[in-house]
């Protein structure tokens, strides 16, 4: 289970970084839905990291 959680975390981090990179390269403020997606990914990544920590104990 830990391997699957770590794999998921990696995929989500990659997706989040791609969105942040796209937003940084834009000449305007990112759209609300992009910012919301980045924030949602951050919350989800945090939850997955908590699950990983709990399963490693």
Secondary structure, DSSP 4 states (H G I P E B T S, - for coil): -HHHHHHHHHHHHHHHHHHHHHHHHSSSPPPHHHHHHHHHHHHHHHHHHHHHHHHH-
